[in-house]
Amino acid sequence: MMTNNDTAVMEPPTTEKRPAAQVIRKLPVPAPSPVLARPPTFLTIDEVAAVLRCSVRSVYRLVDAGRILPPTRFGGLLRWNAAAFDAWIAEGAPPPYRPKPGRR
């Protein structure tokens, strides 16, 4: 037989509210990826023209002729990856691809 002192009393789990800052501090922080440590930088068409020492219109012509690295389009904007462009210049600015004869 159980007496009042011997009965097991189940207590509901505590649901204490902690500030969000305490919860966030306890989450593990992933190590930064060396690849994504620095976001890629992009060059504008004005910057590319300044590097090549030509006009903006000449850069458009070089893109159309396939004689310069193809740009990345962000909506209507043309941008060049700065690291890829620097590497292309260091290699002597070879044509990235040859357009077919008779085509622009």
C-alpha positions in Angstrom: 0.0 0.0 0.0 1.2 3.5 -0.8 0.9 6.4 1.5 0.7 10.1 0.5 4.4 10.5 1.0 5.2 7.5 -1.3 3.2 8.5 -4.3 5.1 9.6 -7.3 4.1 13.0 -8.6 4.6 13.8 -12.2 5.5 17.4 -12.8 4.9 18.9 -16.2 8.1 19.9 -18.1 9.1 23.5 -17.5 8.5 25.7 -20.4 10.5 28.7 -19.4 10.9 31.4 -21.9 14.4 32.4 -22.8 15.3 35.5 -24.8 16.1 34.7 -28.4 19.7 36.1 -27.9 20.4 33.3 -25.5 19.1 30.6 -27.9 21.1 32.0 -30.8 24.4 32.1 -28.9 24.1 28.4 -28.1 23.7 27.4 -31.7 26.8 26.0 -33.4 28.4 28.4 -35.8 29.7 26.8 -39.0 33.2 27.5 -40.0 33.5 30.0 -42.9 34.0 28.4 -46.2 37.3 29.6 -47.8 35.6 29.6 -51.2 32.8 31.8 -50.1 34.9 33.9 -47.7 34.9 36.8 -50.1 32.0 37.4 -52.5 33.1 37.8 -56.2 33.5 41.3 -57.4 32.4 42.4 -60.7 33.6 45.1 -63.1 31.3 47.5 -64.9 31.6 48.2 -68.6 33.3 51.6 -67.7 35.9 49.8 -65.6 36.6 47.3 -68.4 36.9 50.1 -70.9 39.4 51.9 -68.6 41.5 48.7 -68.2 41.5 48.1 -72.0 42.0 51.9 -72.7 39.2 52.0 -75.2 35.7 53.4 -75.3 32.6 51.8 -73.9 31.3 51.4 -77.5 34.5 49.5 -78.4 33.9 47.1 -75.5 30.4 46.4 -76.8 32.0 45.7 -80.3 34.6 43.4 -78.7 31.8 41.4 -76.9 29.8 41.1 -80.2 32.9 39.9 -82.1 33.8 37.4 -79.4 37.2 38.9 -78.8 36.7 39.6 -75.1 35.5 37.5 -72.2 31.7 37.1 -72.3 30.0 39.2 -69.6 27.5 38.1 -67.0 24.1 39.8 -67.4 22.2 41.1 -64.4 19.0 42.2 -66.0 20.1 44.7 -68.6 23.5 45.3 -67.0 26.8 43.8 -68.2 29.3 42.8 -65.6 32.6 40.9 -65.7 34.0 38.8 -62.9 37.1 40.7 -61.7 39.2 37.7 -60.9 38.5 36.0 -64.3 39.1 39.3 -66.1 42.5 39.8 -64.4 43.5 36.2 -65.2 42.5 36.8 -68.8 44.6 39.9 -69.0 47.5 38.1 -67.4 47.3 35.4 -70.1 47.7 38.1 -72.7 44.0 38.5 -73.5 43.6 35.6 -75.9 40.2 35.4 -77.7 37.9 33.3 -75.5 36.2 31.7 -78.6 36.2 32.1 -82.3 32.9 33.1 -83.9 31.9 31.2 -87.1 32.9 32.9 -90.3 30.2 35.1 -91.7 28.5 35.5 -88.4 28.7 38.5 -86.0 
